[in-house]
Amino acid sequence: MYLFKRLLVILALQLVILSFISIIFVFNFNLEREALKKQSKQFTELIAKQAGSFYSENKKNFNPKDFLVFIDKSIGIDELASSFAITRPNIISIYLVKDIDSGLVKAGVDKNYQKDDKADINRNTKFFFNNKYVAIKPFYINNQDKPYGIVRVELDNIPLFFRTLSTNAVFYLLLFLILNNQAFLFYLWTKKKRPAGSDLEYIKETSIGSIKIMQKILKQIIDDHDKDKINK
């Protein structure tokens, strides 16, 4: 019975530690998602600018597929996505305003040709969150007031989920080991017989190794973050 109770305590402790690490992971994942949204908007703006120039120069004689072939050959979708540090878009679509107004296509835009967040086409809920991110940008030709078309880019958040996990896997593992180590030290502290008044000295003695390890981890994280900023 004593061993069973001890096992339950250990399992409960592991659950608490894993829950804490999961909260940190969700925080990191949300940061990555916000960065993806910002970079996807910039990516879409560039595509829209190129689309406006393409259709202006070619006098509207080309269909959307022709433009996508042109942009892939001239710049390269993979290279362009990599330069914006985003996952490869699942879908890049060009919709002409005349087709949207006639109801021929559903682009997920409102009456001002901006993204409609409530449109079903812009959502795909899996794992309790919307795993699809859609960026939409209108483009114009010949300085017209009304857009000639819109660029629609769809990205999947699931690859971002695994990228966040793999990027921080070492940190999560070390954090798991450190927290378990601290819990074990606390257990020893409660069990070990020691002279009265020596609590503070005992805590310092048993925790100094873990503190040094945490300092090294934090320093490594800061250095990696600075390197990422420089590379960007």
DOGURO-775854 format. One line per 8 residues: number of its first residue (from 1); their letters; for each residue x, y, z of C-alpha. Coordinates in Angstrom, 1 decimal, padded with zeros to 4 digits. Layout:
N
NUM> A> X/Y/Z  ...;
This chain:
232
1> MYLFKRLL> 000.0/000.0/000.0  002.9/002.3/000.9  004.5/001.7/-002.5  001.2/002.2/-004.3  000.8/005.6/-002.6  004.3/006.5/-003.5  003.7/005.6/-007.1  000.6/007.7/-007.2;
9> VILALQLV> 002.5/010.7/-005.9  005.2/010.2/-008.5  002.7/010.0/-011.3  000.9/013.1/-010.1  004.2/014.9/-009.9  005.0/013.9/-013.5  001.6/015.1/-014.6  002.2/018.5/-013.0;
17> ILSFISII> 005.6/018.8/-014.6  004.3/017.7/-018.1  001.4/020.2/-017.7  003.8/023.0/-017.0  006.0/022.1/-020.0  002.8/021.9/-022.2  001.9/025.4/-021.2  005.3/026.6/-022.2;
25> FVFNFNLE> 004.9/024.7/-025.6  001.5/026.3/-026.2  003.0/029.7/-025.5  005.8/029.1/-028.0  003.4/027.7/-030.6  001.2/030.8/-030.3  004.2/033.0/-030.8  005.1/031.1/-033.9;
33> REALKKQS> 001.5/031.3/-035.2  001.5/035.1/-034.8  004.8/035.4/-036.6  003.5/033.2/-039.4  000.4/035.4/-039.7  002.6/038.5/-040.0  005.0/037.0/-042.5  002.2/035.4/-044.5;
41> KQFTELIA> 000.6/038.8/-045.0  003.9/040.2/-046.2  004.2/037.3/-048.6  000.7/037.8/-049.9  001.3/041.5/-050.4  004.3/040.8/-052.5  002.4/038.3/-054.7  -000.4/040.8/-055.0;
49> KQAGSFYS> 002.0/043.5/-056.2  003.5/041.2/-058.8  000.0/040.2/-059.9  -001.0/043.9/-060.4  002.1/044.4/-062.5  001.6/041.2/-064.5  -002.0/041.9/-065.5  -001.2/045.6/-066.2;
57> ENKKNFNP> 001.6/044.8/-068.6  -000.3/041.9/-070.3  -003.5/043.9/-070.8  -005.7/041.3/-068.9  -005.1/038.6/-071.6  -003.9/036.0/-069.1  -005.8/033.8/-066.7  -004.9/033.2/-063.1;
65> KDFLVFID> -003.0/030.0/-063.8  -000.8/031.8/-066.3  000.3/034.2/-063.5  001.0/031.4/-061.0  003.2/029.7/-063.6  005.0/033.0/-064.3  005.7/033.7/-060.6  006.9/030.2/-060.0;
73> KSIGIDEL> 009.3/030.3/-063.0  010.6/033.8/-062.4  010.9/033.8/-058.6  010.0/030.3/-057.3  007.3/029.7/-054.8  009.5/027.6/-052.5  012.3/030.2/-052.6  009.9/033.0/-051.9;
81> ASSFAITR> 008.3/031.2/-049.0  011.7/030.4/-047.6  012.8/034.0/-047.7  009.7/034.9/-045.6  010.4/032.1/-043.2  007.0/030.5/-043.7  005.9/026.9/-044.5  005.2/026.3/-048.1;
89> PNIISIYL> 001.6/027.5/-048.9  -000.9/024.8/-049.5  -002.8/026.9/-052.0  -002.0/030.1/-053.8  -005.1/031.3/-055.7  -005.9/034.3/-057.9  -009.5/035.3/-058.1  -010.7/038.0/-060.5;
97> VKDIDSGL> -013.2/040.4/-059.0  -015.6/039.9/-061.9  -015.8/036.2/-061.1  -016.3/037.0/-057.4  -019.1/039.5/-058.1  -020.9/037.1/-060.4  -020.8/034.4/-057.8  -018.8/032.1/-060.0;
105> VKAGVDKN> -016.2/031.6/-057.2  -016.1/031.9/-053.5  -013.0/033.6/-052.3  -013.8/034.1/-048.6  -014.0/037.9/-048.9  -016.5/040.6/-047.8  -018.0/043.3/-049.9  -014.8/045.3/-049.7;
113> YQKDDKAD> -012.8/042.3/-051.0  -011.1/041.9/-047.6  -010.8/038.7/-045.7  -014.0/037.5/-044.1  -013.0/035.7/-040.9  -016.5/034.2/-040.5  -016.5/032.5/-043.9  -016.4/028.7/-043.7;
121> INRNTKFF> -013.8/028.5/-046.5  -011.4/030.4/-044.3  -011.6/027.9/-041.4  -010.6/024.3/-040.9  -010.8/023.3/-037.2  -008.6/020.3/-036.1  -007.1/019.5/-032.7  -009.3/022.2/-031.0;
129> FNNKYVAI> -007.9/025.1/-033.0  -008.2/026.5/-036.5  -005.2/024.8/-038.3  -005.7/026.9/-041.5  -004.4/030.4/-041.9  -005.6/032.4/-044.9  -004.1/035.7/-046.1  -006.0/037.7/-048.7;
137> KPFYINNQ> -004.8/040.8/-050.5  -006.6/042.7/-053.4  -004.5/043.9/-056.3  -005.1/046.7/-058.8  -004.2/047.5/-062.4  -003.7/050.9/-064.1  -004.4/052.9/-060.9  -008.0/051.8/-060.8;
145> DKPYGIVR> -010.1/052.4/-057.7  -011.7/049.0/-057.8  -009.5/045.9/-057.4  -009.0/043.8/-060.5  -008.6/040.6/-058.4  -007.4/039.2/-055.1  -004.6/036.9/-054.0  -005.5/034.2/-051.6;
153> VELDNIPL> -002.8/032.2/-049.8  -003.6/029.2/-047.6  -001.2/027.8/-045.0  -001.4/024.8/-042.7  -000.6/025.3/-039.0  000.1/021.6/-038.4  003.7/021.7/-039.9  004.3/024.7/-037.6;
161> FFRTLSTN> 003.2/022.6/-034.7  005.8/020.0/-035.3  008.5/022.6/-036.2  007.9/024.3/-032.8  008.2/020.9/-031.1  011.4/019.9/-032.9  013.0/023.3/-032.5  012.5/023.3/-028.7;
169> AVFYLLLF> 012.8/019.6/-028.0  016.1/019.8/-026.3  014.9/022.7/-024.1  011.8/020.8/-023.1  013.8/017.6/-022.3  016.3/019.5/-020.1  013.5/021.4/-018.4  011.8/018.1/-017.6;
177> LILNNQAF> 015.0/016.6/-016.2  015.7/019.8/-014.1  012.2/019.9/-012.6  012.4/016.2/-011.7  015.8/016.8/-010.2  014.4/019.7/-008.1  011.5/017.6/-007.0  013.9/014.8/-005.9;
185> LFYLWTKK> 016.1/017.3/-004.0  013.0/018.6/-002.3  012.1/015.0/-001.3  015.6/014.5/000.1  015.4/017.8/002.0  012.2/016.7/003.7  013.6/013.2/004.6  017.2/014.0/005.5;
193> KRPAGSDL> 018.0/014.5/009.1  019.8/017.7/009.6  020.8/020.0/012.5  018.3/022.8/013.4  018.9/026.0/011.6  020.6/024.4/008.6  017.7/024.6/006.2  019.1/027.5/004.1;
201> EYIKETSI> 022.6/026.0/003.9  021.1/022.6/002.8  019.0/024.2/000.1  021.9/026.2/-001.3  024.1/023.0/-001.3  021.6/020.8/-003.1  020.3/023.4/-005.6  023.4/025.1/-006.8;
209> GSIKIMQK> 024.1/022.4/-009.5  020.6/022.8/-011.0  020.8/026.6/-011.0  024.1/026.4/-012.9  022.5/024.1/-015.5  019.5/026.4/-015.9  021.8/029.4/-016.4  023.6/027.6/-019.2;
217> ILKQIIDD> 020.3/026.7/-020.8  018.9/030.3/-020.6  022.2/031.6/-022.0  022.1/029.2/-024.9  018.4/030.1/-025.7  019.3/033.8/-025.7  022.3/033.2/-027.9  020.2/031.2/-030.4;
225> HDKDKINK> 017.5/033.9/-030.4  020.2/036.6/-031.1  021.6/034.4/-034.0  018.1/034.0/-035.4  017.6/037.8/-035.4  020.9/038.3/-037.2  020.1/035.7/-039.8  016.7/037.3/-040.5;
